[in-house]
């Protein structure tokens, strides 16, 4: 991993597809979620103008992680 990629990953999730395309933020999230059988319908959001809405939602959630984390509690993992 290059230093530049490491800096970019601090701000948004990144995904490299089998074809070598680099997806980040909302597009990467949609790509992963739409690969699940029950969520395959999300593929429609990978195309404009719906992808812009998905990017907006990703941006809002990413910047609100602290607030969201206060309301969502996950069980501690057993070690």
mmCIF file of the N, C-alpha and C atoms, coordinates in Angstrom:
data_MODEL
# 
_entry.id   MODEL 
# 
loop_
_atom_site.group_PDB 
_atom_site.id 
_atom_site.type_symbol 
_atom_site.label_atom_id 
_atom_site.label_alt_id 
_atom_site.label_comp_id 
_atom_site.label_asym_id 
_atom_site.label_entity_id 
_atom_site.label_seq_id 
_atom_site.pdbx_PDB_ins_code 
_atom_site.Cartn_x 
_atom_site.Cartn_y 
_atom_site.Cartn_z 
_atom_site.occupancy 
_atom_site.B_iso_or_equiv 
_atom_site.pdbx_formal_charge 
_atom_site.auth_seq_id 
_atom_site.auth_comp_id 
_atom_site.auth_asym_id 
_atom_site.auth_atom_id 
_atom_site.pdbx_PDB_model_num 
ATOM 1   N N  . UNK A 1 1  ? 0.853   -1.169  0.000   1.00 0.00 ? 1  UNK A N  1 
ATOM 2   C CA . UNK A 1 1  ? 0.000   0.000   0.000   1.00 0.00 ? 1  UNK A CA 1 
ATOM 3   C C  . UNK A 1 1  ? 0.902   1.236   0.000   1.00 0.00 ? 1  UNK A C  1 
ATOM 4   N N  . UNK A 1 2  ? 0.599   2.144   -0.886  1.00 0.00 ? 2  UNK A N  1 
ATOM 5   C CA . UNK A 1 2  ? 1.389   3.367   -0.959  1.00 0.00 ? 2  UNK A CA 1 
ATOM 6   C C  . UNK A 1 2  ? 0.946   4.345   0.121   1.00 0.00 ? 2  UNK A C  1 
ATOM 7   N N  . UNK A 1 3  ? 1.784   5.312   0.425   1.00 0.00 ? 3  UNK A N  1 
ATOM 8   C CA . UNK A 1 3  ? 1.433   6.328   1.414   1.00 0.00 ? 3  UNK A CA 1 
ATOM 9   C C  . UNK A 1 3  ? 0.198   7.112   0.983   1.00 0.00 ? 3  UNK A C  1 
ATOM 10  N N  . UNK A 1 4  ? 0.118   7.420   -0.310  1.00 0.00 ? 4  UNK A N  1 
ATOM 11  C CA . UNK A 1 4  ? -1.030  8.164   -0.838  1.00 0.00 ? 4  UNK A CA 1 
ATOM 12  C C  . UNK A 1 4  ? -2.323  7.389   -0.637  1.00 0.00 ? 4  UNK A C  1 
ATOM 13  N N  . UNK A 1 5  ? -2.316  6.092   -0.952  1.00 0.00 ? 5  UNK A N  1 
ATOM 14  C CA . UNK A 1 5  ? -3.505  5.266   -0.768  1.00 0.00 ? 5  UNK A CA 1 
ATOM 15  C C  . UNK A 1 5  ? -3.863  5.161   0.702   1.00 0.00 ? 5  UNK A C  1 
ATOM 16  N N  . UNK A 1 6  ? -2.878  5.068   1.570   1.00 0.00 ? 6  UNK A N  1 
ATOM 17  C CA . UNK A 1 6  ? -3.143  4.993   3.003   1.00 0.00 ? 6  UNK A CA 1 
ATOM 18  C C  . UNK A 1 6  ? -3.847  6.259   3.481   1.00 0.00 ? 6  UNK A C  1 
ATOM 19  N N  . UNK A 1 7  ? -3.395  7.417   3.003   1.00 0.00 ? 7  UNK A N  1 
ATOM 20  C CA . UNK A 1 7  ? -4.055  8.679   3.370   1.00 0.00 ? 7  UNK A CA 1 
ATOM 21  C C  . UNK A 1 7  ? -5.488  8.714   2.861   1.00 0.00 ? 7  UNK A C  1 
ATOM 22  N N  . UNK A 1 8  ? -5.692  8.246   1.650   1.00 0.00 ? 8  UNK A N  1 
ATOM 23  C CA . UNK A 1 8  ? -7.045  8.238   1.089   1.00 0.00 ? 8  UNK A CA 1 
ATOM 24  C C  . UNK A 1 8  ? -7.969  7.296   1.855   1.00 0.00 ? 8  UNK A C  1 
ATOM 25  N N  . UNK A 1 9  ? -7.438  6.170   2.301   1.00 0.00 ? 9  UNK A N  1 
ATOM 26  C CA . UNK A 1 9  ? -8.238  5.188   3.028   1.00 0.00 ? 9  UNK A CA 1 
ATOM 27  C C  . UNK A 1 9  ? -8.660  5.689   4.407   1.00 0.00 ? 9  UNK A C  1 
ATOM 28  N N  . UNK A 1 10 ? -7.990  6.698   4.919   1.00 0.00 ? 10 UNK A N  1 
ATOM 29  C CA . UNK A 1 10 ? -8.393  7.279   6.198   1.00 0.00 ? 10 UNK A CA 1 
ATOM 30  C C  . UNK A 1 10 ? -9.712  8.018   6.074   1.00 0.00 ? 10 UNK A C  1 
ATOM 31  N N  . UNK A 1 11 ? -10.085 8.401   4.853   1.00 0.00 ? 11 UNK A N  1 
ATOM 32  C CA . UNK A 1 11 ? -11.289 9.202   4.636   1.00 0.00 ? 11 UNK A CA 1 
ATOM 33  C C  . UNK A 1 11 ? -12.442 8.427   4.017   1.00 0.00 ? 11 UNK A C  1 
ATOM 34  N N  . UNK A 1 12 ? -12.155 7.348   3.328   1.00 0.00 ? 12 UNK A N  1 
ATOM 35  C CA . UNK A 1 12 ? -13.221 6.571   2.681   1.00 0.00 ? 12 UNK A CA 1 
ATOM 36  C C  . UNK A 1 12 ? -12.722 5.162   2.400   1.00 0.00 ? 12 UNK A C  1 
ATOM 37  N N  . UNK A 1 13 ? -13.654 4.223   2.413   1.00 0.00 ? 13 UNK A N  1 
ATOM 38  C CA . UNK A 1 13 ? -13.329 2.848   2.082   1.00 0.00 ? 13 UNK A CA 1 
ATOM 39  C C  . UNK A 1 13 ? -12.967 2.773   0.599   1.00 0.00 ? 13 UNK A C  1 
ATOM 40  N N  . UNK A 1 14 ? -12.004 1.928   0.263   1.00 0.00 ? 14 UNK A N  1 
ATOM 41  C CA . UNK A 1 14 ? -11.574 1.719   -1.120  1.00 0.00 ? 14 UNK A CA 1 
ATOM 42  C C  . UNK A 1 14 ? -11.685 0.237   -1.466  1.00 0.00 ? 14 UNK A C  1 
ATOM 43  N N  . UNK A 1 15 ? -11.997 -0.034  -2.726  1.00 0.00 ? 15 UNK A N  1 
ATOM 44  C CA . UNK A 1 15 ? -12.143 -1.403  -3.197  1.00 0.00 ? 15 UNK A CA 1 
ATOM 45  C C  . UNK A 1 15 ? -11.546 -1.492  -4.592  1.00 0.00 ? 15 UNK A C  1 
ATOM 46  N N  . UNK A 1 16 ? -10.769 -2.527  -4.830  1.00 0.00 ? 16 UNK A N  1 
ATOM 47  C CA . UNK A 1 16 ? -10.224 -2.776  -6.163  1.00 0.00 ? 16 UNK A CA 1 
ATOM 48  C C  . UNK A 1 16 ? -10.942 -3.998  -6.709  1.00 0.00 ? 16 UNK A C  1 
ATOM 49  N N  . UNK A 1 17 ? -11.640 -3.825  -7.823  1.00 0.00 ? 17 UNK A N  1 
ATOM 50  C CA . UNK A 1 17 ? -12.406 -4.917  -8.421  1.00 0.00 ? 17 UNK A CA 1 
ATOM 51  C C  . UNK A 1 17 ? -11.482 -5.895  -9.136  1.00 0.00 ? 17 UNK A C  1 
ATOM 52  N N  . UNK A 1 18 ? -12.029 -7.018  -9.551  1.00 0.00 ? 18 UNK A N  1 
ATOM 53  C CA . UNK A 1 18 ? -11.240 -8.024  -10.272 1.00 0.00 ? 18 UNK A CA 1 
ATOM 54  C C  . UNK A 1 18 ? -10.654 -7.465  -11.561 1.00 0.00 ? 18 UNK A C  1 
ATOM 55  N N  . UNK A 1 19 ? -11.344 -6.493  -12.161 1.00 0.00 ? 19 UNK A N  1 
ATOM 56  C CA . UNK A 1 19 ? -10.858 -5.896  -13.407 1.00 0.00 ? 19 UNK A CA 1 
ATOM 57  C C  . UNK A 1 19 ? -9.843  -4.791  -13.161 1.00 0.00 ? 19 UNK A C  1 
ATOM 58  N N  . UNK A 1 20 ? -9.576  -4.484  -11.887 1.00 0.00 ? 20 UNK A N  1 
ATOM 59  C CA . UNK A 1 20 ? -8.585  -3.475  -11.543 1.00 0.00 ? 20 UNK A CA 1 
ATOM 60  C C  . UNK A 1 20 ? -9.146  -2.082  -11.326 1.00 0.00 ? 20 UNK A C  1 
ATOM 61  N N  . UNK A 1 21 ? -10.466 -1.928  -11.441 1.00 0.00 ? 21 UNK A N  1 
ATOM 62  C CA . UNK A 1 21 ? -11.096 -0.627  -11.213 1.00 0.00 ? 21 UNK A CA 1 
ATOM 63  C C  . UNK A 1 21 ? -11.090 -0.316  -9.716  1.00 0.00 ? 21 UNK A C  1 
ATOM 64  N N  . UNK A 1 22 ? -10.749 0.909   -9.357  1.00 0.00 ? 22 UNK A N  1 
ATOM 65  C CA . UNK A 1 22 ? -10.731 1.327   -7.963  1.00 0.00 ? 22 UNK A CA 1 
ATOM 66  C C  . UNK A 1 22 ? -12.029 2.073   -7.662  1.00 0.00 ? 22 UNK A C  1 
ATOM 67  N N  . UNK A 1 23 ? -12.776 1.553   -6.705  1.00 0.00 ? 23 UNK A N  1 
ATOM 68  C CA . UNK A 1 23 ? -14.015 2.191   -6.260  1.00 0.00 ? 23 UNK A CA 1 
ATOM 69  C C  . UNK A 1 23 ? -13.798 2.699   -4.844  1.00 0.00 ? 23 UNK A C  1 
ATOM 70  N N  . UNK A 1 24 ? -14.415 3.824   -4.520  1.00 0.00 ? 24 UNK A N  1 
ATOM 71  C CA . UNK A 1 24 ? -14.269 4.348   -3.176  1.00 0.00 ? 24 UNK A CA 1 
ATOM 72  C C  . UNK A 1 24 ? -15.602 4.845   -2.658  1.00 0.00 ? 24 UNK A C  1 
ATOM 73  N N  . UNK A 1 25 ? -15.679 4.992   -1.362  1.00 0.00 ? 25 UNK A N  1 
ATOM 74  C CA . UNK A 1 25 ? -16.831 5.568   -0.673  1.00 0.00 ? 25 UNK A CA 1 
ATOM 75  C C  . UNK A 1 25 ? -18.126 4.826   -1.013  1.00 0.00 ? 25 UNK A C  1 
ATOM 76  N N  . UNK A 1 26 ? -19.147 5.564   -1.426  1.00 0.00 ? 26 UNK A N  1 
ATOM 77  C CA . UNK A 1 26 ? -20.456 4.977   -1.698  1.00 0.00 ? 26 UNK A CA 1 
ATOM 78  C C  . UNK A 1 26 ? -20.446 3.942   -2.795  1.00 0.00 ? 26 UNK A C  1 
ATOM 79  N N  . UNK A 1 27 ? -19.662 4.170   -3.842  1.00 0.00 ? 27 UNK A N  1 
ATOM 80  C CA . UNK A 1 27 ? -19.604 3.208   -4.951  1.00 0.00 ? 27 UNK A CA 1 
ATOM 81  C C  . UNK A 1 27 ? -19.026 1.873   -4.475  1.00 0.00 ? 27 UNK A C  1 
ATOM 82  N N  . UNK A 1 28 ? -18.003 1.910   -3.636  1.00 0.00 ? 28 UNK A N  1 
ATOM 83  C CA . UNK A 1 28 ? -17.409 0.676   -3.105  1.00 0.00 ? 28 UNK A CA 1 
ATOM 84  C C  . UNK A 1 28 ? -18.403 -0.045  -2.207  1.00 0.00 ? 28 UNK A C  1 
ATOM 85  N N  . UNK A 1 29 ? -19.100 0.700   -1.378  1.00 0.00 ? 29 UNK A N  1 
ATOM 86  C CA . UNK A 1 29 ? -20.092 0.101   -0.490  1.00 0.00 ? 29 UNK A CA 1 
ATOM 87  C C  . UNK A 1 29 ? -21.212 -0.547  -1.280  1.00 0.00 ? 29 UNK A C  1 
ATOM 88  N N  . UNK A 1 30 ? -21.713 0.157   -2.293  1.00 0.00 ? 30 UNK A N  1 
ATOM 89  C CA . UNK A 1 30 ? -22.769 -0.405  -3.139  1.00 0.00 ? 30 UNK A CA 1 
ATOM 90  C C  . UNK A 1 30 ? -22.301 -1.654  -3.868  1.00 0.00 ? 30 UNK A C  1 
ATOM 91  N N  . UNK A 1 31 ? -21.083 -1.647  -4.348  1.00 0.00 ? 31 UNK A N  1 
ATOM 92  C CA . UNK A 1 31 ? -20.537 -2.786  -5.072  1.00 0.00 ? 31 UNK A CA 1 
ATOM 93  C C  . UNK A 1 31 ? -20.539 -4.031  -4.174  1.00 0.00 ? 31 UNK A C  1 
ATOM 94  N N  . UNK A 1 32 ? -20.090 -3.871  -2.947  1.00 0.00 ? 32 UNK A N  1 
ATOM 95  C CA . UNK A 1 32 ? -20.036 -5.002  -2.017  1.00 0.00 ? 32 UNK A CA 1 
ATOM 96  C C  . UNK A 1 32 ? -21.443 -5.460  -1.647  1.00 0.00 ? 32 UNK A C  1 
ATOM 97  N N  . UNK A 1 33 ? -22.300 -4.512  -1.270  1.00 0.00 ? 33 UNK A N  1 
ATOM 98  C CA . UNK A 1 33 ? -23.657 -4.887  -0.855  1.00 0.00 ? 33 UNK A CA 1 
ATOM 99  C C  . UNK A 1 33 ? -24.442 -5.527  -1.993  1.00 0.00 ? 33 UNK A C  1 
ATOM 100 N N  . UNK A 1 34 ? -24.280 -5.014  -3.211  1.00 0.00 ? 34 UNK A N  1 
ATOM 101 C CA . UNK A 1 34 ? -25.042 -5.562  -4.335  1.00 0.00 ? 34 UNK A CA 1 
ATOM 102 C C  . UNK A 1 34 ? -24.533 -6.934  -4.772  1.00 0.00 ? 34 UNK A C  1 
ATOM 103 N N  . UNK A 1 35 ? -23.389 -7.350  -4.266  1.00 0.00 ? 35 UNK A N  1 
ATOM 104 C CA . UNK A 1 35 ? -22.902 -8.692  -4.588  1.00 0.00 ? 35 UNK A CA 1 
ATOM 105 C C  . UNK A 1 35 ? -23.556 -9.762  -3.705  1.00 0.00 ? 35 UNK A C  1 
ATOM 106 N N  . UNK A 1 36 ? -24.263 -9.321  -2.670  1.00 0.00 ? 36 UNK A N  1 
ATOM 107 C CA . UNK A 1 36 ? -24.996 -10.263 -1.819  1.00 0.00 ? 36 UNK A CA 1 
ATOM 108 C C  . UNK A 1 36 ? -26.329 -10.594 -2.493  1.00 0.00 ? 36 UNK A C  1 
ATOM 109 N N  . UNK A 1 37 ? -26.702 -11.867 -2.541  1.00 0.00 ? 37 UNK A N  1 
ATOM 110 C CA . UNK A 1 37 ? -27.911 -12.268 -3.275  1.00 0.00 ? 37 UNK A CA 1 
ATOM 111 C C  . UNK A 1 37 ? -29.173 -11.479 -2.908  1.00 0.00 ? 37 UNK A C  1 
ATOM 112 N N  . UNK A 1 38 ? -29.409 -11.260 -1.640  1.00 0.00 ? 38 UNK A N  1 
ATOM 113 C CA . UNK A 1 38 ? -30.631 -10.556 -1.225  1.00 0.00 ? 38 UNK A CA 1 
ATOM 114 C C  . UNK A 1 38 ? -30.586 -9.061  -1.508  1.00 0.00 ? 38 UNK A C  1 
ATOM 115 N N  . UNK A 1 39 ? -29.403 -8.534  -1.748  1.00 0.00 ? 39 UNK A N  1 
ATOM 116 C CA . UNK A 1 39 ? -29.267 -7.101  -1.999  1.00 0.00 ? 39 UNK A CA 1 
ATOM 117 C C  . UNK A 1 39 ? -28.852 -6.791  -3.433  1.00 0.00 ? 39 UNK A C  1 
ATOM 118 N N  . UNK A 1 40 ? -28.994 -7.756  -4.307  1.00 0.00 ? 40 UNK A N  1 
ATOM 119 C CA . UNK A 1 40 ? -28.605 -7.564  -5.710  1.00 0.00 ? 40 UNK A CA 1 
ATOM 120 C C  . UNK A 1 40 ? -29.360 -6.418  -6.359  1.00 0.00 ? 40 UNK A C  1 
ATOM 121 N N  . UNK A 1 41 ? -30.553 -6.119  -5.880  1.00 0.00 ? 41 UNK A N  1 
ATOM 122 C CA . UNK A 1 41 ? -31.345 -5.018  -6.432  1.00 0.00 ? 41 UNK A CA 1 
ATOM 123 C C  . UNK A 1 41 ? -30.657 -3.666  -6.256  1.00 0.00 ? 41 UNK A C  1 
ATOM 124 N N  . UNK A 1 42 ? -29.680 -3.578  -5.350  1.00 0.00 ? 42 UNK A N  1 
ATOM 125 C CA . UNK A 1 42 ? -28.961 -2.320  -5.140  1.00 0.00 ? 42 UNK A CA 1 
ATOM 126 C C  . UNK A 1 42 ? -28.085 -1.932  -6.330  1.00 0.00 ? 42 UNK A C  1 
ATOM 127 N N  . UNK A 1 43 ? -27.878 -2.864  -7.251  1.00 0.00 ? 43 UNK A N  1 
ATOM 128 C CA . UNK A 1 43 ? -27.055 -2.563  -8.428  1.00 0.00 ? 43 UNK A CA 1 
ATOM 129 C C  . UNK A 1 43 ? -27.582 -1.370  -9.205  1.00 0.00 ? 43 UNK A C  1 
ATOM 130 N N  . UNK A 1 44 ? -28.879 -1.147  -9.138  1.00 0.00 ? 44 UNK A N  1 
ATOM 131 C CA . UNK A 1 44 ? -29.468 -0.012  -9.849  1.00 0.00 ? 44 UNK A CA 1 
ATOM 132 C C  . UNK A 1 44 ? -28.879 1.310   -9.355  1.00 0.00 ? 44 UNK A C  1 
ATOM 133 N N  . UNK A 1 45 ? -28.416 1.350   -8.101  1.00 0.00 ? 45 UNK A N  1 
ATOM 134 C CA . UNK A 1 45 ? -27.837 2.565   -7.523  1.00 0.00 ? 45 UNK A CA 1 
ATOM 135 C C  . UNK A 1 45 ? -26.394 2.810   -7.973  1.00 0.00 ? 45 UNK A C  1 
ATOM 136 N N  . UNK A 1 46 ? -25.824 1.901   -8.744  1.00 0.00 ? 46 UNK A N  1 
ATOM 137 C CA . UNK A 1 46 ? -24.457 2.081   -9.235  1.00 0.00 ? 46 UNK A CA 1 
ATOM 138 C C  . UNK A 1 46 ? -24.387 3.003   -10.450 1.00 0.00 ? 46 UNK A C  1 
ATOM 139 N N  . UNK A 1 47 ? -25.525 3.443   -10.942 1.00 0.00 ? 47 UNK A N  1 
ATOM 140 C CA . UNK A 1 47 ? -25.577 4.273   -12.149 1.00 0.00 ? 47 UNK A CA 1 
ATOM 141 C C  . UNK A 1 47 ? -26.172 5.649   -11.842 1.00 0.00 ? 47 UNK A C  1 
ATOM 142 N N  . UNK A 1 48 ? -25.663 6.679   -12.546 1.00 0.00 ? 48 UNK A N  1 
ATOM 143 C CA . UNK A 1 48 ? -26.212 8.035   -12.354 1.00 0.00 ? 48 UNK A CA 1 
ATOM 144 C C  . UNK A 1 48 ? -27.682 8.064   -12.752 1.00 0.00 ? 48 UNK A C  1 
ATOM 145 N N  . UNK A 1 49 ? -28.470 8.854   -12.099 1.00 0.00 ? 49 UNK A N  1 
ATOM 146 C CA . UNK A 1 49 ? -28.167 9.789   -11.021 1.00 0.00 ? 49 UNK A CA 1 
ATOM 147 C C  . UNK A 1 49 ? -28.263 9.155   -9.631  1.00 0.00 ? 49 UNK A C  1 
ATOM 148 N N  . UNK A 1 50 ? -28.676 7.883   -9.564  1.00 0.00 ? 50 UNK A N  1 
ATOM 149 C CA . UNK A 1 50 ? -28.850 7.244   -8.254  1.00 0.00 ? 50 UNK A CA 1 
ATOM 150 C C  . UNK A 1 50 ? -27.540 7.099   -7.491  1.00 0.00 ? 50 UNK A C  1 
ATOM 151 N N  . UNK A 1 51 ? -26.430 6.914   -8.180  1.00 0.00 ? 51 UNK A N  1 
ATOM 152 C CA . UNK A 1 51 ? -25.141 6.769   -7.510  1.00 0.00 ? 51 UNK A CA 1 
ATOM 153 C C  . UNK A 1 51 ? -24.782 8.059   -6.772  1.00 0.00 ? 51 UNK A C  1 
ATOM 154 N N  . UNK A 1 52 ? -25.238 9.193   -7.295  1.00 0.00 ? 52 UNK A N  1 
ATOM 155 C CA . UNK A 1 52 ? -24.951 10.462  -6.617  1.00 0.00 ? 52 UNK A CA 1 
ATOM 156 C C  . UNK A 1 52 ? -25.675 10.525  -5.272  1.00 0.00 ? 52 UNK A C  1 
ATOM 157 N N  . UNK A 1 53 ? -26.884 9.987   -5.238  1.00 0.00 ? 53 UNK A N  1 
ATOM 158 C CA . UNK A 1 53 ? -27.625 9.930   -3.975  1.00 0.00 ? 53 UNK A CA 1 
ATOM 159 C C  . UNK A 1 53 ? -26.920 8.997   -2.992  1.00 0.00 ? 53 UNK A C  1 
ATOM 160 N N  . UNK A 1 54 ? -26.434 7.864   -3.496  1.00 0.00 ? 54 UNK A N  1 
ATOM 161 C CA . UNK A 1 54 ? -25.711 6.914   -2.638  1.00 0.00 ? 54 UNK A CA 1 
ATOM 162 C C  . UNK A 1 54 ? -24.442 7.546   -2.081  1.00 0.00 ? 54 UNK A C  1 
ATOM 163 N N  . UNK A 1 55 ? -23.735 8.317   -2.907  1.00 0.00 ? 55 UNK A N  1 
ATOM 164 C CA . UNK A 1 55 ? -22.533 9.005   -2.432  1.00 0.00 ? 55 UNK A CA 1 
ATOM 165 C C  . UNK A 1 55 ? -22.894 10.015  -1.343  1.00 0.00 ? 55 UNK A C  1 
ATOM 166 N N  . UNK A 1 56 ? -24.019 10.696  -1.509  1.00 0.00 ? 56 UNK A N  1 
ATOM 167 C CA . UNK A 1 56 ? -24.467 11.658  -0.502  1.00 0.00 ? 56 UNK A CA 1 
ATOM 168 C C  . UNK A 1 56 ? -24.783 10.995  0.825   1.00 0.00 ? 56 UNK A C  1 
ATOM 169 N N  . UNK A 1 57 ? -25.459 9.851   0.762   1.00 0.00 ? 57 UNK A N  1 
ATOM 170 C CA . UNK A 1 57 ? -25.769 9.103   1.986   1.00 0.00 ? 57 UNK A CA 1 
ATOM 171 C C  . UNK A 1 57 ? -24.481 8.625   2.644   1.00 0.00 ? 57 UNK A C  1 
ATOM 172 N N  . UNK A 1 58 ? -23.540 8.107   1.848   1.00 0.00 ? 58 UNK A N  1 
ATOM 173 C CA . UNK A 1 58 ? -22.257 7.669   2.396   1.00 0.00 ? 58 UNK A CA 1 
ATOM 174 C C  . UNK A 1 58 ? -21.568 8.832   3.102   1.00 0.00 ? 58 UNK A C  1 
ATOM 175 N N  . UNK A 1 59 ? -21.550 9.995   2.456   1.00 0.00 ? 59 UNK A N  1 
ATOM 176 C CA . UNK A 1 59 ? -20.901 11.181  3.022   1.00 0.00 ? 59 UNK A CA 1 
ATOM 177 C C  . UNK A 1 59 ? -21.528 11.558  4.367   1.00 0.00 ? 59 UNK A C  1 
ATOM 178 N N  . UNK A 1 60 ? -22.864 11.555  4.440   1.00 0.00 ? 60 UNK A N  1 
ATOM 179 C CA . UNK A 1 60 ? -23.547 11.902  5.690   1.00 0.00 ? 60 UNK A CA 1 
ATOM 180 C C  . UNK A 1 60 ? -23.238 10.898  6.798   1.00 0.00 ? 60 UNK A C  1 
ATOM 181 N N  . UNK A 1 61 ? -23.286 9.619   6.466   1.00 0.00 ? 61 UNK A N  1 
ATOM 182 C CA . UNK A 1 61 ? -23.020 8.581   7.472   1.00 0.00 ? 61 UNK A CA 1 
ATOM 183 C C  . UNK A 1 61 ? -21.564 8.642   7.929   1.00 0.00 ? 61 UNK A C  1 
ATOM 184 N N  . UNK A 1 62 ? -20.639 8.810   6.983   1.00 0.00 ? 62 UNK A N  1 
ATOM 185 C CA . UNK A 1 62 ? -19.221 8.840   7.335   1.00 0.00 ? 62 UNK A CA 1 
ATOM 186 C C  . UNK A 1 62 ? -18.906 10.007  8.270   1.00 0.00 ? 62 UNK A C  1 
ATOM 187 N N  . UNK A 1 63 ? -19.537 11.132  8.053   1.00 0.00 ? 63 UNK A N  1 
ATOM 188 C CA . UNK A 1 63 ? -19.267 12.300  8.889   1.00 0.00 ? 63 UNK A CA 1 
ATOM 189 C C  . UNK A 1 63 ? -20.050 12.294  10.188  1.00 0.00 ? 63 UNK A C  1 
ATOM 190 N N  . UNK A 1 64 ? -20.967 11.359  10.326  1.00 0.00 ? 64 UNK A N  1 
ATOM 191 C CA . UNK A 1 64 ? -21.782 11.265  11.537  1.00 0.00 ? 64 UNK A CA 1 
ATOM 192 C C  . UNK A 1 64 ? -21.477 10.005  12.332  1.00 0.00 ? 64 UNK A C  1 
ATOM 193 N N  . UNK A 1 65 ? -20.342 9.378   12.064  1.00 0.00 ? 65 UNK A N  1 
ATOM 194 C CA . UNK A 1 65 ? -20.021 8.115   12.749  1.00 0.00 ? 65 UNK A CA 1 
ATOM 195 C C  . UNK A 1 65 ? -20.055 8.239   14.260  1.00 0.00 ? 65 UNK A C  1 
ATOM 196 N N  . UNK A 1 66 ? -19.542 9.339   14.788  1.00 0.00 ? 66 UNK A N  1 
ATOM 197 C CA . UNK A 1 66 ? -19.524 9.513   16.239  1.00 0.00 ? 66 UNK A CA 1 
ATOM 198 C C  . UNK A 1 66 ? -20.922 9.550   16.826  1.00 0.00 ? 66 UNK A C  1 
ATOM 199 N N  . UNK A 1 67 ? -21.803 10.282  16.208  1.00 0.00 ? 67 UNK A N  1 
ATOM 200 C CA . UNK A 1 67 ? -23.186 10.392  16.674  1.00 0.00 ? 67 UNK A CA 1 
ATOM 201 C C  . UNK A 1 67 ? -23.903 9.062   16.512  1.00 0.00 ? 67 UNK A C  1 
ATOM 202 N N  . UNK A 1 68 ? -23.736 8.443   15.361  1.00 0.00 ? 68 UNK A N  1 
ATOM 203 C CA . UNK A 1 68 ? -24.389 7.153   15.104  1.00 0.00 ? 68 UNK A CA 1 
ATOM 204 C C  . UNK A 1 68 ? -23.879 6.106   16.080  1.00 0.00 ? 68 UNK A C  1 
ATOM 205 N N  . UNK A 1 69 ? -22.593 6.132   16.380  1.00 0.00 ? 69 UNK A N  1 
ATOM 206 C CA . UNK A 1 69 ? -21.997 5.168   17.305  1.00 0.00 ? 69 UNK A CA 1 
ATOM 207 C C  . UNK A 1 69 ? -22.574 5.234   18.704  1.00 0.00 ? 69 UNK A C  1 
ATOM 208 N N  . UNK A 1 70 ? -23.056 6.407   19.100  1.00 0.00 ? 70 UNK A N  1 
ATOM 209 C CA . UNK A 1 70 ? -23.666 6.529   20.432  1.00 0.00 ? 70 UNK A CA 1 
ATOM 210 C C  . UNK A 1 70 ? -25.001 5.807   20.518  1.00 0.00 ? 70 UNK A C  1 
ATOM 211 N N  . UNK A 1 71 ? -25.687 5.670   19.383  1.00 0.00 ? 71 UNK A N  1 
ATOM 212 C CA . UNK A 1 71 ? -27.011 5.061   19.374  1.00 0.00 ? 71 UNK A CA 1 
ATOM 213 C C  . UNK A 1 71 ? -26.986 3.592   18.986  1.00 0.00 ? 71 UNK A C  1 
ATOM 214 N N  . UNK A 1 72 ? -25.925 3.157   18.344  1.00 0.00 ? 72 UNK A N  1 
ATOM 215 C CA . UNK A 1 72 ? -25.814 1.773   17.910  1.00 0.00 ? 72 UNK A CA 1 
ATOM 216 C C  . UNK A 1 72 ? -24.746 1.097   18.761  1.00 0.00 ? 72 UNK A C  1 
ATOM 217 N N  . UNK A 1 73 ? -25.143 0.064   19.470  1.00 0.00 ? 73 UNK A N  1 
ATOM 218 C CA . UNK A 1 73 ? -24.155 -0.644  20.284  1.00 0.00 ? 73 UNK A CA 1 
ATOM 219 C C  . UNK A 1 73 ? -24.016 -2.061  19.743  1.00 0.00 ? 73 UNK A C  1 
ATOM 220 N N  . UNK A 1 74 ? -22.787 -2.450  19.548  1.00 0.00 ? 74 UNK A N  1 
ATOM 221 C CA . UNK A 1 74 ? -22.500 -3.806  19.087  1.00 0.00 ? 74 UNK A CA 1 
ATOM 222 C C  . UNK A 1 74 ? -21.929 -4.607  20.231  1.00 0.00 ? 74 UNK A C  1 
ATOM 223 N N  . UNK A 1 75 ? -22.260 -5.885  20.312  1.00 0.00 ? 75 UNK A N  1 
ATOM 224 C CA . UNK A 1 75 ? -21.720 -6.709  21.394  1.00 0.00 ? 75 UNK A CA 1 
ATOM 225 C C  . UNK A 1 75 ? -20.204 -6.844  21.264  1.00 0.00 ? 75 UNK A C  1 
ATOM 226 N N  . UNK A 1 76 ? -19.544 -6.905  22.389  1.00 0.00 ? 76 UNK A N  1 
ATOM 227 C CA . UNK A 1 76 ? -18.087 -7.105  22.381  1.00 0.00 ? 76 UNK A CA 1 
ATOM 228 C C  . UNK A 1 76 ? -17.780 -8.470  21.799  1.00 0.00 ? 76 UNK A C  1 
ATOM 229 N N  . UNK A 1 77 ? -16.728 -8.530  21.017  1.00 0.00 ? 77 UNK A N  1 
ATOM 230 C CA . UNK A 1 77 ? -16.348 -9.820  20.434  1.00 0.00 ? 77 UNK A CA 1 
ATOM 231 C C  . UNK A 1 77 ? -15.617 -10.649 21.485  1.00 0.00 ? 77 UNK A C  1 
ATOM 232 N N  . UNK A 1 78 ? -15.878 -11.932 21.487  1.00 0.00 ? 78 UNK A N  1 
ATOM 233 C CA . UNK A 1 78 ? -15.208 -12.840 22.413  1.00 0.00 ? 78 UNK A CA 1 
ATOM 234 C C  . UNK A 1 78 ? -13.807 -13.127 21.889  1.00 0.00 ? 78 UNK A C  1 
ATOM 235 N N  . UNK A 1 79 ? -12.861 -13.066 22.771  1.00 0.00 ? 79 UNK A N  1 
ATOM 236 C CA . UNK A 1 79 ? -11.473 -13.324 22.373  1.00 0.00 ? 79 UNK A CA 1 
ATOM 237 C C  . UNK A 1 79 ? -11.032 -14.689 22.803  1.00 0.00 ? 79 UNK A C  1 
# 
